[in-house]
Amino acid sequence: MNLQHLKIFVASVSAGLLMSGLFIAPASAATPVPCGKPVAAANGTHGPVLCPNGAPNSQMRLWLKKSAPHVMALNATATNAQIRKAACADVALENATGPLVTNAYTYQYARYGWRGQHIKPAAFDLRLGVEFNCSN
C-alpha cells in the first residue's frame, strides 16, 4: 500500500463508517435483506451496507462484489489471516480504497455473524492501513 492509498482511506474513515457502521450488526449470522439501493458517498463508497435491523443490505451485494471481490469471496469460516490476505488483495486493486474494502468486510461480518476473534468493523479500516501492512 502506498502513501496515497493510506491518506485516502484515513481521510475518509469517518465517511466510510457513516455509510457502513451506523447500524450494529446482529449477534449472529443474518440473511441479507433489501433495504435501499446503493447511494454514492463523497469518498467513493456506497451505502447503506447494513439495514436498520443490522442485516446486510442485499442490494449492495453486487456492487461490493465488483469493488472488493476478494473480501466478498470469503465464507463463514474465514480466519483473520484469510481476511487480511483478501483485504490486501482488494486494496491492491486499481479502484479500491480502504473504506470500500471496509464496507465489504462490514457486509460479510454481518452476513456470517463473525464474532470472537474477528475484528469489529469499526476498527477494520484503521487496521487495514496500519496493522495489516499490505505491502508485504
Backbone torsions as a table, in degrees:
resi	resn	phi	psi	omega
1	MET	NA	131.8	179.6
2	ASN	-93.1	172.2	-176.4
3	LEU	-62.1	-36.0	179.2
4	GLN	-61.5	-44.9	177.5
5	HIS	-61.8	-41.8	-179.7
6	LEU	-61.2	-45.2	179.4
7	LYS	-62.8	-41.6	-177.6
8	ILE	-61.8	-49.6	-174.9
9	PHE	-83.1	-24.1	173.7
10	VAL	-67.9	-39.9	179.8
11	ALA	-67.7	-24.1	-176.4
12	SER	-110.3	16.6	177.9
13	VAL	-57.0	-47.7	-177.7
14	SER	-59.8	-46.9	-179.4
15	ALA	-65.8	-41.2	179.0
16	GLY	-63.2	-42.3	178.9
17	LEU	-68.8	-33.7	177.5
18	LEU	-63.0	-40.5	-178.9
19	MET	-76.3	-29.2	-174.1
20	SER	-113.1	-21.7	-169.3
21	GLY	-114.6	12.6	178.9
22	LEU	-67.6	-27.3	-177.5
23	PHE	-107.8	143.4	-178.6
24	ILE	-87.6	131.3	178.8
25	ALA	-66.3	145.7	179.4
26	PRO	-64.6	163.5	-174.7
27	ALA	-72.6	-13.0	178.4
28	SER	-136.0	177.6	-179.7
29	ALA	-56.1	142.2	-178.5
30	ALA	-126.4	133.7	176.3
31	THR	-71.2	128.6	177.4
32	PRO	-59.1	138.7	178.3
33	VAL	-132.3	152.2	178.3
34	PRO	-76.9	130.7	177.7
35	CYS	-148.2	25.5	175.6
36	GLY	143.4	134.3	177.6
37	LYS	-68.4	149.3	179.4
38	PRO	-57.9	131.7	177.8
39	VAL	-118.9	131.7	-177.3
40	ALA	-72.4	141.6	173.5
41	ALA	-107.3	165.0	-177.9
42	ALA	-62.3	-25.6	-177.0
43	ASN	-89.8	9.6	177.2
44	GLY	91.0	-3.9	177.3
45	THR	-88.4	175.8	176.2
46	HIS	-133.6	159.6	178.8
47	GLY	-161.0	173.7	6.9
48	PRO	-82.8	136.5	177.6
49	VAL	-77.2	-39.0	178.6
50	LEU	-114.3	148.7	175.8
51	CYS	-83.4	165.5	178.8
52	PRO	-55.6	-27.1	178.8
53	ASN	-84.5	1.0	178.4
54	GLY	92.7	-7.9	178.8
55	ALA	-75.1	150.1	176.4
56	PRO	-65.5	141.7	179.0
57	ASN	-79.7	108.7	-176.9
58	SER	-60.1	-22.8	-179.7
59	GLN	-74.8	-8.6	177.1
60	MET	-92.9	-17.4	-170.7
61	ARG	-54.8	-51.6	-178.7
62	LEU	-62.8	-41.5	179.1
63	TRP	-63.0	-43.9	179.9
64	LEU	-66.5	-37.6	178.9
65	LYS	-62.4	-34.4	177.8
66	LYS	-74.9	-35.7	-173.9
67	SER	-83.3	-36.6	-177.0
68	ALA	-139.5	67.3	-172.4
69	PRO	-62.2	-31.9	-177.6
70	HIS	-71.8	-43.9	177.9
71	VAL	-66.8	-39.2	-179.1
72	MET	-71.1	-16.4	178.0
73	ALA	-85.0	-8.1	179.2
74	LEU	-65.9	156.7	178.5
75	ASN	-120.2	-175.4	-174.3
76	ALA	-60.9	-25.3	-176.2
77	THR	-98.1	12.6	-178.2
78	ALA	-59.1	136.4	177.0
79	THR	-90.5	167.7	176.7
80	ASN	-61.8	-35.6	178.0
81	ALA	-64.3	-41.5	177.5
82	GLN	-67.0	-38.2	178.1
83	ILE	-64.0	-45.8	179.3
84	ARG	-59.2	-46.7	-179.1
85	LYS	-61.0	-44.1	179.8
86	ALA	-65.8	-43.4	-179.8
87	ALA	-63.1	-43.5	178.5
88	CYS	-64.8	-38.4	177.2
89	ALA	-63.4	-39.6	179.2
90	ASP	-70.8	-39.5	178.9
91	VAL	-62.5	-29.6	179.7
92	ALA	-72.8	-15.4	178.8
93	LEU	-67.5	149.7	-173.7
94	GLU	-56.6	-43.7	-173.9
95	ASN	-100.2	4.1	-176.6
96	ALA	-84.4	145.6	174.4
97	THR	-128.6	167.0	177.3
98	GLY	-56.4	-49.7	179.8
99	PRO	-61.9	-34.1	179.3
100	LEU	-66.1	-44.8	178.0
101	VAL	-66.7	-36.7	177.0
102	THR	-62.6	-39.5	177.2
103	ASN	-60.5	-43.2	178.4
104	ALA	-63.3	-41.7	178.4
105	TYR	-63.9	-41.7	179.2
106	THR	-60.1	-43.0	178.3
107	TYR	-60.2	-50.2	-178.3
108	GLN	-65.9	-38.0	179.2
109	TYR	-58.7	-45.1	178.6
110	ALA	-72.9	-40.9	-177.0
111	ARG	-60.6	-44.0	-174.8
112	TYR	-99.7	-1.4	179.4
113	GLY	65.1	33.4	179.5
114	TRP	-60.9	129.6	178.7
115	ARG	-145.1	-164.7	176.2
116	GLY	65.9	-113.5	-175.4
117	GLN	-78.8	-8.7	-179.8
118	HIS	-73.7	148.7	-179.4
119	ILE	-71.5	136.2	176.0
120	LYS	-69.5	141.1	-177.8
121	PRO	-53.8	-35.8	-178.3
122	ALA	-63.2	-26.1	-180.0
123	ALA	-98.7	-9.8	-172.8
124	PHE	-62.5	-45.0	-176.4
125	ASP	-60.3	-43.8	-179.9
126	LEU	-68.1	-40.1	179.0
127	ARG	-66.8	-33.8	179.2
128	LEU	-58.8	-41.8	-177.5
129	GLY	-80.9	-31.4	-172.5
130	VAL	-106.2	-56.9	-170.7
131	GLU	-81.3	-35.5	-174.9
132	PHE	-70.4	-26.8	177.8
133	ASN	48.0	63.6	-174.6
134	CYS	-65.8	-9.6	179.5
135	SER	-75.6	-12.6	179.6
136	ASN	-95.1	NA	NA
